[in-house]
Amino acid sequence: MKIAINAWFWDRPSVGSGQYLKYLLPALLEADNNLDITLISPKPFDSLSDTPVISEMISSQRLKFHIAKTPLPKQNLNLAKVWFEQITFPRRCKRLGVDLAHVPYFGSPLSPTVPTIVTVHDLIPMVLPEYRGDWRVRLYTSLVAAAAPRARIILADSQASKRDILQKLDVPDEQVRVVYLAPAPHYQPAERWEQIVNIKKKYNLPEEFVLYLGGYDVRKNVSALLHAFTWVSSTLKDAYPLVLAGELPKVDTPFFPNPLRIARELDIEQYLVTPGWIAEEDKPLLYSAATVFVYPSRYEGFGLPILEAMACGTPVVTTNAASIPELAGPAAFQLDPSDTKHIAAPILRLCTEESSNDEMAERGFAQVEKFTWEKTAAETLQAYRDAVS
């Protein structure tokens, strides 16, 4: 089967859609020896994966790279992206004679030229009013929302995302399939204690700590975690400070509230540690070093950090919002995202009760085994076969 994949995000593995493609691609190629994949991008493929699977598939010509530039100037990136999605990509799919096109993000063509599958990770701009953006964002959202139903099959990351798709895009149930994602293979517990010591030294981290790792837009609900931490810090003092990892907002706005300002207002700033941006290769060790991982999000299409923490043996406190219960199952404490007092309770328990911490870590290991890229690839391949038949 000859597949063309929209590779707009190929060189951006830190973005969700780029990460999805980075791990799905080698799993697909390993799962089916008859698969022939062409990545189509308007940009040179300078950032190629050095994994053995990718190298082997390039050598055997089962993985090809096709550059298809847009006629728009580089300065107008938004228009160039739309042109690539709606005109260049579908035309090249037809010219290359592929059996199927896959757009791995919410940006499929309004007029597909070959059978097409689109992965819609979430519908945040359509579900959360504060994410709808200006008229240009709303216009783009309307375009891709009209295009998605033209695909043969829509892949959703979770049942929660599927419900949003059925409601907002008005498509039949049988057109939407849930295919869960998985943590990357390198998310594993630290093998040696010296690795934990070194990661703490590198990022100037305390001996014991509660961890948050993620974005700081309003959907991530970090303000609720800070309010919950007033209860935690009043009991534990500075024994278990809160590490807010990742790049903090440069400007304090309602969309990107500055957690340091909120912490000052709550008088808990002395219990915060902010190491800044964390390199991808360091994240498994950061999770491993934490006593508890807290993910207070109020909306997720999938919520991958929850599984990443579990894979590293770190107990999780999270919410019962959107897709999170599907991922967390019985392996995490799930609270109402607005109930800050009750969010604090399991954090305190996991910090002070070693047996509870060990039990939730073991539950996490069992839960994360349900999610693998091999399974994701197998279910995606079945969707490919059904779309062309």
N, C-alpha and C positions, 0 to 999 in steps of 0.2 A: 504494500500500500504506500502510495506517495503522498506525503503530508507537507503542507506549507504552514509555517508558523510565523505570525507577526512578531518580529523581534525588536520592536521599538524600545523595550526596556531591557534588552539583553545586557547592555553595559552598565546597568544600574542594579546590582544585586542587593544593595541596601534597601531598595524600594520593594514593597510587598510583591508586586507583579514580576519584578526582576528576579527575586528570590524564588518565586514559584517556578519560573522557567528554568532557573539554574539547577534545581533539584528534580524537577519533573523530567527534563530532557534525558539525562543519563538513565533514569529508571525506565523510561519508555523504550530506549534503544536496547537495554538489557532484557526487557520483557518480551520483545518480538524481533526475531532475526530478519523478518521480511519487511521491516519498517524502513522507509527511505524518507528522511526528513530534510527539508530545506528551510533554513532560517532566512527570512526576508527583512532587510533593514535599510533605511536610507543612509545609515552611517557605516563607516568602515568597521570591520569586526576586529578591533585592536585588542579587546579584552576577551580572549578565548580561555575557556576552562582548561586547566592542566591536569584534570583527572584522567586516569588511564582509560576509562570508558569513552570519554569524549575523544581523546587522542586516537584510540583504535578505530572509532567510527568515522573520524575524518579520513584516516588512512584508507579505510575500506570503501570510502565514498558513500556510506550510508548516511552521513551528515554533511550537508553542503551549506555554503554561505552565499547569499545572493544580495548584492547591493542594488537598491532601487531608489535613486535620489528623487526628491520632489523638485518642481520648478520654482519653488518659493525661496526667497532669501533666508539665510540662517537667522537673521535678526527677528524674523516673525515666526518663532518656534511654534506657537499655538496653532497658527494657520497651517504651517507645514505638517504638523502632526495630524490635523484633520484631513488634509489633502492625502497624506500617506494612507491613513486608515480607510478613507472613503473611495479613493480613486486608484492610487498607485498599487496598494496591496492587492485588491481584488483583480486588477488588470494583470498583474504579474502572475497571480495564481492561475489564471486562465492561460496565459502565454506559456507557462511552464508545464501545463497539462497535468496538474496534480489531481489526486482523487478527492482531497479534503483540505480545507483551510481551518486553522485553529487560531483564534484571537484570545490570548491568555489574560485578557483584562476587559473591562467594560468599554469597548470601543470597536465593535464589529461594523462591517459595511452595511449601509442601507440597501445596497443592490449587490448582493453577493453573486459572483460569477461561477462558483463551484459550491458544492455542499459545505456548509460552514458550521463550526462549533464555537461558541463564545463562553469563556469563564467569567462569571459575574461574582466577584468576591464579596461584594456588599453593595448596598444602595444608600450609603450614608448621605449623599446630597439630596436624596429624595425622601429620606426618613427623618433626618434631623434638620430642623429649620435653620440653625446657625451655620450649617455647612452648605447652604444653597449658593452662596457666593453672589457676585455681581451678575449683570445681564449676560456677560460672555460665558460665565460658568453655567448659568441656567440654560442658555441656548445650546451649549455643548451637551449638557445632561439630557435635554429634550431630544437632541439628535440621536445619541447613542441609545436612549430609551426606546425610540421608534425603530432603531435598527436591530436591537437584540431579538425581538420576536421573529425576524426574518431568518435567523439561524435555525438549522435543523434541530439542534439540541443546545440547551443552556446548562452549563455546569455551575452548581452552587457549592460553596465550601461547607455549608451546614444546613440543617433543617430550618433554622431561624432565617437564614438568607433566602432559602427557597420560599418561605412564607411571604417575605417581603417582595420577592420577584413576582410571585403569583398575584399579589395584591396590587403592586405598583405598575407592573408591565402588562397585566391582563393577558397572560398566556395560559394555555391549558396545562394541567398538572403533569401530563405525560411528556411535555416538552422540557421539563426541568428535572435534572438529576443531581442528587447530592453526592459529591465525591470529597471526602475529607482529606485534608492536608496532613503533614507530619513534621516533626522537628527534624532538622538536618542531622545527618549521621554523627557529626562531631559533638553533638550535645550529649555528653556522658559525664559521670562523676569524675572528679580529680583522682588520678591513680596514686599520687604520692602526696604526703603532707607538705613537703617542701614546695609543691606547686601552689598550695593555698597560701603559704607564707610569702611566696614571691609575688602573687597577685595582690595581696594586701599591701605589700611594700610598694609595688608599682603605682597603685592608685591611692596610696596613703589612707588605707581603710582601717577601721577599728578591729579589735580582736573578735567581737561578736556584733552582729548587726541585723537589722530588718532591711530588706531590699525592695526597692521599686526600680524597675528598668523598663523604659518605654517612652512614649511621647508625652507632651505637656499641653496638648490642645484640650479644650474643655471636656470633650467626650471621655477622655482618660480619667477624669474625676479625681485627680490628685488632691484637690482641695478637701475632698471627703476623707482621704487618708490622713491628711494633716490634722483635721479636726479629730479623727479617731486617735491620732498619736498624742493628743493632749491627755487622754485617759492612760495610754501606755506609759508615757514619760512620767506622769504623776506617781505611778507605781514603781517602775523600773529605773527611774532617774536616767543616768547616762550609761547604764550597763548594756543597753541594746539601742544604740542610736539608729536613726533612720537614714539609710543611704539612698539618695535620689540620683540614680545614675542616668546618663544621657545628657544631651545638650539642653540647658535651660533656656527659656524664652529670652531673647535679647531685649524685647520691649514688652512691658506689662499691659495686656489688653484683655477685654472680656473673653476673646477667643483663645488667647494664650495667657492665662493668669500666671503671674510669677509666683512660684511656690515660696520663694524666700520672703516676699512681702507678706504672704499669708502667714508664714511661720512667725514673722516678727509680730504681727497682729495677735497671734495666739500665744505669744511668749514661749515658743518652743524652738527658736532658732538655734539655741545652743545644743540641741539634740539632733541636728541635721548635719550630714556629710554630703558634699556634692563633688564627686570626682570628675564630672564632665563626660565627654564622649568616650565610649568604651569600644575598643577594636573588636570586630566580629570574632576573631580567634580567641579573645580573652573572655567572652561572655560565659562559656561553660564553666570556667574556673570561678568567675564572679558568682554565678548561681551556686556553685558547690561551696563557696566560702560563706554564704549567707545562712543565717539560722532559719529565717522565714522569708518567703517571697510573697509580696502583696500586690495584687492586680485589681484595682478598684473600678475598672472601666464600666461605663453604663451602656455601651453598645459595641459589639464586635461581630464582624462577619465570620470570624473564626477564633482569634485569640491565641495565636501561636506561642507567646511567651509563657503561658500557663503550662503547656506541654514541655517546653524547653526546660523550665525549672524542675518539673517532675522527672524528666530524663536525667537530670543532674543530681537527683536525690534530695531536692529541697522541698519541704512542705509548703503548700500554697493556701493563701487566704484570698478569696476573690468574691465576685458578686453572682447573683442569679439572673443577670441581664442577658437578653438576646441569645447568642449561641453558646455562651459560657457553660451552662449546665450540661450540654451535649459533650463537651470536651472534658470537663472536670469530673463528671460522674460522682462516685462516692469518695474520690481521692482528694477533695479539697473542701475547705469550709466556704460555703456560698451564702452571702448575706445580701440584703437589700442595699443597693448602692448609695442610698441616702441615709441609711441607719448607721451613723458613725459610732455610736456607743457599742452596738453589737459587732461592728467590724473590729473594734479594739479587743473584744473578749477573746477570740481565738488567737490573736497575735500574742496576747499575754500568756495564754495557755501553752502555746508552742515554744515560747521563750523560757518558760519556767518548768514545764513538765517534759522531761527527757523521753519518757515512755510514749507520750502523745506525739512528740516530734518524730520518734522512730516509726510509730505506727502509720502516720500520715505519709512519711517518706516511702514506706513499703507499699502503701496503697497507690502512691504516685507511680512507682515503677510498674506496677501491674496495669494501671490505667493507660500509661503511655505506650505499652506494647500493642495496644489496639490500633495504633496509628503508625503506618509505615509508608515510605514512598513507593515501595513495591506494590502495596495494595492500591495506593493512589494511581499508579501507572496502569495496573491491571484494569481498574474500573474506567479509567480514561480511554484505554484501548478499546474496551467494549463499546463505549460511546462512539468512538471513531467508526468501528465496524457497523454499528447500527445506523449511523448517519449516512454512510455511503450505500447501504443496502436499502 
